[in-house]
C-alpha cells in the first residue's frame, strides 16, 4: 500500500485547482498586461483571484501580491522592512531560532550588511514566549518576524498575542504562514499581521506560486526589477494558470477548514498515541499547540536517513529532521533549538497528514514504523551500547 505522509513538503494538486487552471493553459492565454479585449478577460480573472485570496485571510485585494512562493515572499517582506528601518535609523530585527531557512538565511545576509538580529528561544515545547518577545523589542527594532507554525515540528505560535505587542510598540510584524495557510483560520486584521507569506503547493495548489500579503501603507521594495506587474512591486508576467489554481485551492481549503482540521487532528492524535508506545522515543513540540497534520518524533539509537529509506521501501513517504548534504550529516536546527542533543536529533521522523489520508493508512504506519525502528536498532552499535549501559539513554 502506498502511503503519502509528507504533505508538509508538498501536496497533490486538487481536482478543483486543476480545473481552475485548465482554461488558462488552453483558451485564456492572453497576457493580462495587454490592452485588447482577449487579454483584458484574463486581467479581470486575475483581479478576481486576488479578491478570493484576500477574502480567505480577511485582507483587501490591493494588499495581495502574487509571488513565486513562500521563499520569495519571505525575502521581500524582510528586506523591505529592513530597508525601511534603515532609512529611519532602525536596524534591529527580532525572529526565532527555528524559522525556515528562507527567513534565517535572509537575516544572516542582513547581519553581514550591518543589521543586528535577535533570535528568540523556542524552548522545549517549540513555542515562543510573548514576554520574552516584548522584552526583546528596542527603540531601533524595525521588524518582528515569527513563523505562524513550524514546518518541521508543527508547533503553532501565539500569533495574535505577538501581533498585539508589535502593534502596541509600533513595530511591523511579519509571519511566515506557509504551513498554516489553508489548514488553520487566518485573520490578518484580528491578528494584527502587517505582512504574511504563503505558498500554494502546501494546500493542493501547483508549485511555483505564492502570496505576500502587505497591509495597506506598508512599503515594499522590489526584489525583481522590470515591468509594472503587481502594482509595480514584482516584475514579470504573472503565472496566471498557477495563480488561478492557487486561488481555487485556497478557497476550497478555507471553506472546509473546520471539518478538515477535525478529521486530520484525529488521525494525527491516533498516530502520535501509537508511535509513543515505541520505547525511548519522544514527540517533538507541544502536543496540543500544533498543526492538525504534524507528527514529529525522535527515536533514540537510529539514524533518520536509514529510517526514511526503509519506510520508502515499504511504500511510506515521510521526511526526517536531519539533512545529509555533501557527505556531511548535520542535525536539524529546529530540533537543536528545542534542546534535542545531536545524537537524538539525528533519529527524527516527520509524518505530515492532510484530509486525503485515511484510517487504513494510519494502520499501515502504526504497523510498519515500529518494526523498522526495531530492525534498525538491532543493527545499531549505539543501541547496543545503550542496552549494555556503557552509554546513557536520553529519551
Number of C-alpha atoms within 10 A of each C-alpha: 9 11 19 20 25 20 23 25 14 18 21 15 19 18 14 18 25 20 13 20 23 15 13 18 12 9 9 18 15 18 18 22 15 12 12 11 11 15 16 17 16 20 19 12 16 20 13 15 22 22 19 22 25 23 15 21 19 15 21 17 17 16 18 23 21 24 26 19 20 28 23 21 28 29 19 24 31 27 20 19 25 23 19 19 21 16 9 11 13 20 23 22 27 21 24 22 20 26 23 21 13 16 25 19 13 16 24 14 12 19 15 9 9 11 19 17 20 17 18 19 18 20 14 15 17 27 22 22 16 15 11 11 20 13 8 16 20 14 12 16 23 26 28 25 23 28 26 27 27 27 24 28 28 27 26 24 22 18 23 18 15 24 25 16 19 22 16 10 14 13 22 21 26 28 26 29 23 30 27 24 24 28 24 20 14 21 16 22 14 11 16 22 24 23 27 27 29 28 31 30 26 28 29 26 30 26 19 15 25 27 27 26 28 24 20 13 8 15 13 18 18 14 15 12 12 12 14 13 16 16 10 15 20 22 17 15 14 19 16 24 22 26 29 27 30 34 27 24 28 25 21 18 21 20 13 13 18 13 12 21 20 13 18 23 21 15 24 22 17 16 19 20 13 17 21 16 11 15 13 13 19 21 19 26 26 15 15 12 16 20 26 27 27 32 26 21 22 26 26 25 28 26 23 25 20 15 22 21 15 17 21 16 9 17 16 23 19 22 26 25 23 22 17 10 8 6 7 8 12 14 23 19 21 23 25 16 19 20 16 21 13 15 16 24 28 26 24 28 27 25 25 28 25 26 19 11 18 14 12 11 17 19 13 16 22 17 13 16 21 16 14 17 23 15 14 16 18 14 12 15 12 17 18 15 14 16 12 10 10 10 12 10 14 14 13
